[in-house]
Amino acid sequence: MELRHLRYLIAVAEELHFGRAAIRLNISQPPLSQQIRQLEEELGVTLFHRTKREVRLTEAGRRVVAEAQLVLSQVNHFAKVAARAGQGEIGHLSVGVPGGVNQILIDTLRIFAQEFPGVRVELQYLTTGTQQEALLENKIRIGFLNQPVRDDRLVMESVQKEPMWIALPAGHPLARLPQVSFRSLAKERFILFPRRVTPGLYDAITWLCRNCGFTLNVEHEVDNITGGLTLVSAGLGLAFCTPGVQKQWPDIDFRPLRNPTFQLEQFVAYRRGTSSPTLETFLSVVRRVVHNHRSRREKGGEPEPRSNYA
């Protein structure tokens, strides 16, 4: 038995006329009649009462037709699901994200949920170093990484660049300055992430400090920006950050670093050779959001992050 036999059966049952059913199916009448007889023989049941004047469904025929309609409905649903899966409209996507607020990620998730409600997005809050490992082990499909990261096994696309700022406890003497130089940090107590969290960024920060003639005085280590700013708020030291976090911490003073070349660049990354329809649809939304943010910034519609100068 083939699916076409079920379609033939339903057409005849709905038309109750072999000629009209044949026209509807775009086949001639004799082959249609022959196919229905073969179906009856295969099932061992009479589906239609036939006379020269009329065609009627038998009781068994009505039951069989109902089941045939159910089967075809399920087949059609299966085909639609397969098509949507092939286009990346349904499925599951695990996304690695760092701590802190990321407007690119927020906008992407909002638009993606609106346009592709059939895809379940799972967020995993991971450090950059852990995301690299998770991507290579296929534990996540895409990650938002803080650069610099060097790994030829990963495909990376730039998302945004933000200047590196300093978070200061309220009332700290450096908060009186419009900008903070690296040299002025030499005697300060710092809250910093361990090197394993973001090796490239850790090396860049420590190199800049050494280049200014001092070693960073790290008194506390934390795995994420939220932990670091909590300690800053408690007055336990200073922390490096980006300006995007200042809205969530009104009790902390934020100042830009005087070195304009020191910027934190964020990328989306995925393992080379592991593309999928769901991943591609997510990337398409990320690229659109990034383009919109850049366009607004270039047109002056999205102001640069402001510091809360005293």
C-alpha positions in Angstrom: 0.0 0.0 0.0 1.3 3.5 -0.9 0.2 6.9 0.2 -1.3 7.5 -3.3 -3.8 4.7 -2.6 -5.0 6.6 0.4 -5.4 9.8 -1.6 -7.3 7.9 -4.3 -9.6 6.5 -1.6 -10.3 9.8 -0.1 -11.0 11.5 -3.4 -13.5 8.8 -4.4 -15.1 8.9 -0.9 -15.5 12.7 -1.1 -16.8 12.8 -4.7 -18.8 9.5 -4.6 -18.1 9.4 -8.3 -15.1 7.7 -10.0 -15.2 10.1 -13.0 -15.1 13.3 -11.0 -12.5 11.8 -8.6 -10.3 10.9 -11.6 -10.5 14.4 -12.9 -9.6 15.8 -9.5 -6.6 13.5 -9.3 -5.6 14.2 -12.9 -5.7 10.5 -13.9 -8.0 8.5 -16.1 -10.9 6.6 -14.6 -10.0 3.0 -15.4 -6.6 3.1 -13.5 -8.4 4.7 -10.6 -11.1 2.0 -10.4 -8.3 -0.6 -10.7 -6.3 1.0 -7.8 -9.4 1.0 -5.6 -10.1 -2.7 -6.3 -6.5 -3.5 -5.5 -6.8 -1.7 -2.2 -9.9 -3.6 -1.3 -8.2 -6.9 -2.1 -5.2 -5.9 -0.1 -7.4 -4.9 2.9 -9.8 -7.8 2.5 -12.8 -5.5 2.7 -15.3 -3.9 0.4 -15.0 -0.1 0.6 -17.7 1.0 -1.9 -21.0 -0.3 -3.1 -21.1 0.4 -6.8 -24.0 0.4 -9.2 -24.5 2.0 -12.6 -26.3 4.9 -10.8 -24.4 5.5 -7.7 -21.3 4.9 -5.6 -21.7 4.6 -1.8 -19.3 4.0 1.0 -19.8 0.8 3.0 -19.7 1.0 6.8 -16.2 -0.5 6.7 -15.3 2.0 4.0 -16.3 5.0 6.2 -14.0 3.7 9.0 -11.1 3.1 6.6 -11.6 6.6 5.0 -11.5 8.2 8.5 -8.2 6.4 9.2 -6.8 7.3 5.8 -7.6 11.0 6.5 -5.8 10.8 9.8 -2.7 9.2 8.2 -2.5 11.8 5.5 -2.9 14.6 8.0 0.0 13.2 10.0 2.1 12.8 6.8 1.4 16.4 5.9 2.3 17.5 9.4 5.5 15.5 9.1 6.4 17.1 5.8 5.8 20.6 7.2 7.9 19.9 10.3 10.7 18.6 8.1 10.5 21.7 5.9 10.6 24.0 8.9 13.5 22.1 10.4 15.3 22.3 7.1 14.8 26.1 7.1 15.9 26.4 10.8 12.5 27.4 12.0 12.2 24.7 14.7 14.6 22.9 16.9 17.0 23.6 19.8 20.0 25.9 20.0 22.4 26.1 22.9 24.1 29.5 23.2 27.0 30.4 25.4 27.0 33.9 26.9 29.3 35.7 29.4 28.0 37.4 32.4 26.8 41.0 32.4 24.4 42.9 30.1 24.7 42.6 26.4 22.3 44.6 24.3 23.2 42.8 21.1 22.3 39.5 22.7 19.1 40.9 24.2 17.9 42.3 20.9 18.8 39.1 19.1 16.9 36.9 21.5 13.8 39.1 21.3 13.7 39.2 17.5 14.6 35.5 17.2 11.8 34.5 19.6 9.3 36.6 17.6 10.3 35.3 14.2 11.2 31.7 15.1 9.0 30.7 18.1 9.6 27.0 17.2 13.2 27.1 18.2 14.0 26.6 21.9 17.1 28.7 22.9 19.1 27.4 25.8 21.4 30.0 27.4 24.5 28.8 29.2 26.4 31.4 31.2 30.0 30.5 30.6 33.3 32.3 30.7 35.2 32.9 27.4 37.6 30.1 28.1 34.9 27.6 29.0 32.9 28.6 25.9 35.9 27.7 23.7 36.0 24.3 25.2 32.2 23.8 25.0 32.2 24.8 21.3 34.9 22.4 20.5 33.2 19.6 22.4 29.8 20.4 20.8 28.3 21.2 24.2 27.1 24.6 22.8 26.5 25.5 19.1 27.3 29.2 19.3 29.0 31.5 21.8 29.5 35.2 22.6 33.2 35.5 23.3 35.4 38.3 24.5 38.5 38.8 22.4 41.3 38.3 21.9 40.7 34.6 21.2 42.9 32.7 18.7 41.7 29.3 17.6 41.5 28.3 13.9 38.9 25.6 14.7 36.4 28.3 15.4 34.7 30.7 13.0 34.3 34.2 14.6 32.3 37.2 13.6 32.7 40.6 15.2 29.7 41.8 17.1 30.7 45.0 18.9 33.6 46.9 20.3 33.5 48.8 23.6 36.1 50.8 25.4 37.5 49.5 28.6 36.5 51.5 31.7 37.2 51.4 35.4 34.6 50.8 38.0 35.3 52.8 41.2 33.7 52.6 44.7 31.5 55.7 45.3 33.6 58.6 46.4 36.9 57.2 45.3 39.5 60.0 44.6 39.9 58.9 40.9 36.2 59.5 40.4 37.0 63.3 40.3 38.9 62.8 37.1 37.1 62.7 33.7 39.5 60.0 32.5 41.8 57.6 34.4 45.3 56.8 33.2 46.8 53.3 33.6 49.7 54.8 35.6 47.3 56.1 38.2 46.2 52.5 38.9 49.6 51.4 40.2 48.8 51.5 43.9 45.1 50.6 43.7 43.5 47.3 44.9 41.9 45.4 42.1 39.2 42.8 41.6 40.1 40.8 38.5 39.0 37.5 36.8 41.4 34.6 36.8 43.4 34.0 33.6 41.4 30.9 32.8 38.2 32.9 32.4 39.4 35.1 29.5 43.1 34.4 28.8 43.5 36.9 26.0 42.0 39.8 27.8 43.8 38.9 31.0 47.1 39.0 29.2 46.3 42.3 27.5 45.4 43.9 30.8 48.5 42.7 32.7 50.8 43.6 29.7 49.5 47.1 29.7 50.1 47.4 33.4 53.7 46.1 33.0 54.2 48.4 30.1 53.4 51.3 32.5 55.9 50.0 35.0 53.8 48.2 37.6 52.2 44.9 38.4 48.4 44.9 39.0 47.6 44.5 42.7 44.8 41.9 42.6 43.2 41.3 46.0 40.1 39.4 44.9 39.4 37.1 41.9 35.9 36.6 40.5 34.5 34.6 37.5 32.1 37.2 36.2 31.5 41.0 36.0 28.5 40.8 38.4 30.7 39.4 41.2 33.4 41.9 40.5 31.0 44.9 40.6 29.4 43.6 43.8 32.8 43.8 45.4 33.5 47.2 44.0 30.1 48.4 45.4 31.3 47.1 48.8 34.4 49.2 48.5 36.8 46.3 48.2 38.7 47.5 45.2 38.5 48.6 41.5 37.5 46.6 38.5 37.8 46.7 34.7 34.5 46.8 32.9 32.7 48.2 29.9 30.4 51.3 29.9 27.3 49.2 29.2 27.1 48.0 32.8 26.7 51.3 34.5 22.9 51.6 34.3 22.6 48.5 36.6 25.0 49.9 39.2 24.1 53.4 40.2 26.1 53.3 43.4 29.4 52.8 41.5 31.4 55.5 39.7 32.5 54.6 36.2 35.3 56.3 34.3 36.9 55.7 30.9 40.6 54.8 30.6 42.8 57.4 29.0 44.2 54.8 26.5 41.8 55.0 23.6 43.3 51.9 21.8 42.4 49.5 24.6 39.0 48.2 23.6 37.1 45.0 24.4 35.8 43.3 21.2 33.1 40.7 21.3 32.6 38.0 18.7 30.0 35.3 18.1 31.8 32.0 17.4 30.9 28.5 16.3 32.9 25.5 15.5 34.1 25.3 11.9 32.2 22.8 9.8 29.3 22.4 12.1 26.8 24.8 10.5 23.1 23.9 10.7 19.8 25.5 9.5 18.9 26.6 13.1 22.4 28.0 13.6 22.2 29.9 10.3 18.8 31.5 11.2 20.2 32.6 14.6 23.3 34.1 12.9 21.2 35.9 10.4 19.4 37.6 13.2 22.6 38.5 15.0 24.0 40.0 11.8 20.9 42.0 11.3 20.9 43.3 14.9 24.6 44.2 14.6 24.0 46.1 11.4 21.1 48.0 12.9 23.2 49.0 15.9 26.0 50.2 13.8 23.7 52.1 11.5 22.1 53.9 14.4 25.5 54.8 15.9 26.8 56.1 12.5 23.6 58.2 12.1 23.9 59.5 15.6 20.7 57.8 16.8 22.5 55.7 19.4 24.7 57.8 21.7 28.1 56.6 22.9 28.0 55.3 26.5 28.0 58.1 29.0 29.9 58.1 32.2 28.3 59.4 35.4 30.8 62.3 35.9 30.6 63.9 39.3 
